[in-house]
């Protein structure tokens, strides 16, 4: 995964929000993915997508529910964390704030 991140990844700031304060941002190299989904619920169709961020777990071991990811001026929060202990990759489903 590291060679892929070296060539295709991007560095994004992450900040942990705890209570009313915010933690100092850290930069993490990862892949930001924005899948497209369309649900056929009649007319009109419903279109939606939640972006994902994949990164090496060793680079940022705890992606808590209060962690905020900022990309291109848009702030996202964690919806679901999907760790893969075998590969050492974490995939986080994000929700736009």
Buried (B, 14 or more C-beta within 10 A) or exposed (E): BEEEBEEEBEEBEBBBBEEEEEBEBEEBBBBBEEEEEEEEEEEEEEEEEBBBBBBBBEBBEEBEEBBBBBBEEEEBBBEEBEBEEEEBBBBBBBEEE
